[in-house]
Amino acid sequence: MRVEQQIEYEASSDAEAIKVARDRLGREAVILSSRPVKVGGVMGFFKRDVLWVTAGILVPDRDDAAKESRERMVAFQHLLEVRKAVDGVAPPERPAPVPAREPGTASAFSNPVVTPVQSAKQAYESAMVPADAGPIVREVDEIKEILGRVLSRLENEGAPSQIQAQVSQLDENVRKLLDADVDKSIADNMMAEFEASGLQVPFEKWLPTAVNTMGVDPTSAIGGKKILFAGPTGVGKTTTIAKIAATQSLWGNKKVVLMTADTYRIAAVEQLRTYAKILGIPIEVIADQKDMTGILKKYREADLILMDTAGRSHYDDSRIDELRALYKVYSPDAVHLVIAANIKYRDMLSVIDRMGVVPISALIFTKLDETSTYGTILNVMRDFGLPASFFTIGQNVPNDIEVARGERFVDLLYGNSSIRKGQA
């Protein structure tokens, strides 16, 4: 790609930067770079902070086709091998199309099974997954209310050293949960639930039933036709979307469309473009949310639409406002919040607090291969009553993703199994 009509200018915010770029260059303009600088002032004083922005229009070079082909053959060799392997597999019978829900109604949509390469011939499964159709405001307020209770509980709990001093007197099952970084109050509540269940099974056999998941298979884990993915920067959101798109289009015989509202990071857009080219599926860059109605109409025959969003810091108010506005115009069937499994519990709470401006349907936990304890995942799911939909365990596309299952999670929690990349 080469840059055409490049301009440089000052802007007070990212939102103003993209507006100026599109006003001056048109809707195809993208932000090439932005950096904070200080300008103005008198004799070095009273300077103000602004962004120095470079914007332009990207157009393909004459030799881009050959260059892209070489790069894709190296960077996505595995995905190409998967594509070749699947070519010989007879596609499953397509289910009858299910109309997308109207805002405020329940959703039911059949999705394909996500399988590893070794199981590409596995039969297509379908499931009807009802979506919570409660009012948006109520759902968002519930998240805020729960968050307040959780933070209050954390403030009132004893220090880790005090808790550890009590471990010797605890039930062995509670001890194991605490060793895995499960919060003590959650561990105690789970033990109470287990004892109240009256089931004549060991605690470890009961525990998977208490792990909240989106569905028993990938068909029910996605949750609809129009899907929105949200999450802070660096969690692997774009790669996760590519994995889901690959499995759905390759093995589910679905008409998949990729969309991205992340016009701030060229690398993220180009990454999705490359995957789309390999998979032979369309991609749309949402430069202006006013175009959403026309774009959705264009792909009304699609089976699955996956929307990527700007992966900026969850402390960036302008990005949070954009997420809220995008949700309103896109009206997704499900919102998957992507969280890295290797961050602290309080950081996870902060992500949910900021990203909870829209109703969250499920949680996707990434980077499970970059942590050794998984209790914080259980804490978040139990505290907010949110199901986990997928776990990701590396960068490999499409293999390093698996449907969140209670049995699998408990094995990881107790160290009974290890993360094996490429196994879904």
N, C-alpha and C positions, 0 to 999 in steps of 0.2 A: 504494500500500500504506500501511496505517497500523499503528502499533504498539499492541498490546494487552497488558495485564498486565506493564508494564515494571517491572523491578527493578534495583537497584544493590547491589553487594556487593564485598568484597575476596576475592582469590584469590591463591594462591602461584604458580600457573602457568596456562597456557592450558588444559591438560587438566583442572585442577580447576575452572576457570571454566565450561567447557561442562558438566561433571558437575553442578555446583551449579545451573546454569540448568535442566537437564533434570529434576533432582530436585525443584525447586521449581515449575517451570512445565509440565513434561511434555516428551515427546519432540519436540514441534514447536518448542521454544524455539531461538532463535538468538542469537549474540553480536552485539550492535549496535555496541559499541565496547569497547576496553580500553586503558588507559594506565598506565604505571608511576608509582607514587607512593611516597613514604616515609612511614611511620607509626610511632607509638610513640616510644620513647626518653624520655630525661630531660634537660630543659633543652637540647634540641637535639642531644643525643648519643645514640648507640646506636639510631638509627632503622633500621628494616628495610624492604627493598624488597618491595612487593606490587603486584598489578595491581588497579586500580579498574575494575570491569566493569559495563557496562550490558547487560542482556539483556531479551528480550521475545518476544512472539509476533506475527508479521506476518500481518495479515488484509487482504483486499482492500476498498477503499472502494467505495461504490455506483457512483461514476463512473469506477472504474479501467478498465473495458473501453474506454471512449471515449478516455481519456487514453493508455492503452497503445497503442491503435491509432494515434493521432497520432504518438507517439514512434517507434513501429516504422516508420511510413511515412517518417520522416525519417532515422533512424539506419540502417535496413536497406533503403533504397530499392533498392539494387543487387540484393540477394538476392531481393527481391520481383519485380524485372524478370526475373531468371534463372528464377524459379519460373514466371512467365507464359510465358517462352520455351519452357520444357521441357514445359509442358502439352500442346503440340501435337505432341510427339515420342512416337511409339509406344514403349512400354516394351519393353526387350529380354526375350527369353524367360528366365524364371528357371531357374537351374540346379537340379539335384536337391539337396535339403538334405544337408549333411554334418554329422554329429553332432559336438558339441564333444568335445574330448579329455578323457579321464579323467586325473587327476593322475598324472604319471610316464610318460605315453605320448606318442607323437609326435602332432603336430597336422597336419591337412590341411583347409583351408577355402578355398572359392572366394569371391573378392571382386570388386566391380565396378571398372571402369576409371575413374580420375579424369581428367576432361577439362575443358578450359576451355569457356566459354560458346560460343565459335565452333565447337567440336567436339562439341556436345551430342548429335549424331546418330551419333557414332562407335559402332561395334558393341561390344557387351558382350564382354569377355574374361574368361576364367576360368583359374585356375592352381592346382595343388596345391602347397602350400608346407609342407615338413616343418619342424617346430620342434625345436630342441634339447631333448631330454628328459632331459638329465643331472641328477643330484641338485642340489638348490638349494644346499646347503652347498658343494659342490665348485665350482660356478659362481661363487659369491660369493668364495670363497677365491682363485680364479684371478684375479679382478679385483684383489684386494688384492696378490697376488704381482706381477702385471704393474706395478701402480702403484709398488711399491717399486723395481722395476728401472728404471722411467722416471725417477723422482726421483733415483735414484743416478746415472743417466747424465747428467741435467741438471747435477748438482753437479760432475761430472768434466769436462764439456765446457768448452772455452775461452770466454772472454768474447766477446760479439758483435763487438767491435772486432778481436779476434784472428782470428775466423772470416772477417770481411770482408777482412782482410789477405791471406788465402789465396785469395780468390775469383778473382784474376787467373790463378792457376795451375790452376784447376779446369776440368773439362769444361764445355762450354757448356750442356749439359743440366742439370748439377748447379747451375750458376750461376742458371739460370732458376728452379729449384726454391727455392733460397735466397732469391732476390729476392721470392718469393711467401710467405716466412716458413715454408717447410718446414724442419724440423730437419735439421741436416747429416748426422747418422748415418742418418736415414731416407732422405735423398736418396742417400747413398752405397749403402745397401742396395738401393734401387730400381734404381740403375744396375747393380749387380752382378746383380740378377735379370734385368734387360733383356739384359745381355750373355750370361747363361747360357741365355736362352730360345732363342737361335739364330735368332730370327725376322728375316727380311730386310725389316723395315719400320722407318721412322723412330721415334725414341723417343716422339715426341708421339702417334704412332698406336698404339703399344703401351701407353702410360700408362693410358688408360681401362680396360684389362683388369685393371690392378693396383689400381683403386679399388673397394673393397669396398662393395657395395650390397645392400639387402634383396631386391630383385627387379627384373626387367627392365620390369615394368609395375606399376601401382597394385594390381592384383589380388594379386600376390605381395608387395607392399610392406607390407601391413597385418599379415598373418601369423596370422590366426585369427578366431575369433568373439568371444571375450572379450578385450578389449584394455585395458591399463592404461597411463596416461600419467603420468610423473613428471617433476619438474624444479623448480628453484628459482623464487622469485618473480620476476616481471617478464620472463619469457622469451617470453610469448605462448602459453602452453600452452592456456588455455581457448579462445582464438581459433583455434588450430590444430585443436583437437578439433571446433569448429564447422565449420571448412572441410571436414574429412574427413566429418563427418556429413552436410553439405549435398550433397557430391558423391555419396556413397554412396546417399543416399535419393532424390535428384533423378534421377540418371542411371543408377544401378545398380539401381533398383527394389527396394532392400533394405528390410527391416523393421529400422530402426535404433532403438536405445534409448540415450539419454544418461543417465549416472549421475554423481553427484559426491559425493565424501566430504569436500569442502571446505565445512564448516559454519561456518568462521571468517570468511569474507569474503562478505557479503551481495551485493556487487556482482558477484562471480564467478557466484554461483548465479543471480541475476536475469538476467545476461547469457545464460547457457545456457537459462534458461526462455524468454527472448524468441526465441532462435533456434529452440528446440523448437516454439514456437507457430507461427512462420512456416513451418517445415518440416512441421508436422503430425505430429511424432513425440513419444513419451512421454519424460518425464524423471523420475528418481527421485533424491531427496536421501537419502543414507545417513547418517542421524543416529546410528544404532547398528549396529555391525558384526554384531550378533547377528541383525539383520533380513535379512542378505544371502541366506541360504538361501531364505527365502520370496520375496524379490524376484526372485531368479534363476529360481525355479520359475514365478513369474508370467509371466516373459518367456521361457519355454523355447522358444517358437516364433520368437523374434527371430533375425534373420540376423546382426546385428552389435550388440555392446554396447560402448560406449565409456565408460570410467571416468576421470573427472577426479579429481585428488588435490589436497590442500592445497598451494598454492604459496608456502610459507614459505621462509625462509633455510635453505640446506642445512647451516648450522651449528646449527640448532634441533634438539636431540636428541629432544624430544618428538614433533616431526613425523616424524623419521626412524623412531622406534619405531612410530608409527602406520602408516607406509608398509609396514613389515615385517609388521605384524599384518594390514593390509588385503590384502596379497599372499597371505597364508596362507589367509584366508577366501574371497577372490575366485577364487584359482587361475586367473590369466589365461593365455591361450594365448600372449600376447606382451606384453612391456613395452617401451614406447618412451620413452627418456630424451630430454627436450627441452632443448637447449642453445642459447644465443644465440651466433651466429657472430662477433659483434663483441667478445667478451671475450678476455682473454689466455689463452695456453695453460695456464699454471699454474692459472688460475681454472677452466678446463675440467677439469683433473685433480682439483681440489678437489671439483667437483660430482660427478664419477664416483666419487671416494673415498667421499663421504657417501651418495650415492644408490645406490651399489653394494651396499647391504644386501639387495637383491633381484636376481635374475638379469636382466640387461639384454639384450633381444633385438636392439634396433636404436637408432640415434640419429636424432633429428629436429633439424636445424639451422635455427633461425629467424633473422630479421633479416639475411639475406644482403644486403639493400639498404642496410645500415648499416655496411658494412665495404668496404675496397678490396682486401684480401688474404685468401686463403682457405687458406693453408698450414697453419694450426692445425687446420683440419678434417681435413686429410689426416693430420696428426700423430696425432690422437686415434684415427682409424679404424685406422691402421697399428699403433699401439702396442698397442691393446687387441683388435685383430681383430674390432671391432664394425662391422657394416654401417650405412650411412646409409639411411634409409627415405624421408624426405621433406625437401625444402627449402622454406622459406616466405620470401616476399619482400615482405611488406607486410600491411596490415590488411584488405584487401578480401576479403570472403567471397562466393562460394567460390573466387575465381580465383587469389589470391596464394599458391598452393601448387603444387608440382610433385614428381613422383617423382624421387628421387635417382638420377641416371644418370651413369655414368663419363664419357661423352663431354661431357655438359653441364658437369660439374664441371671437367674439364680445360680446357675453353674459358674458364671463369671464372678458373681458376688462372693461366692464361697471359694473361689479358686479351683473349682472342680474341672474347669476346661480353660484352654488358652485361646487367645485370638488367633485365628488362622485366616490369613488373607485369601480371598478368592472363594470362600465358603459362605454361601447365603443360606 
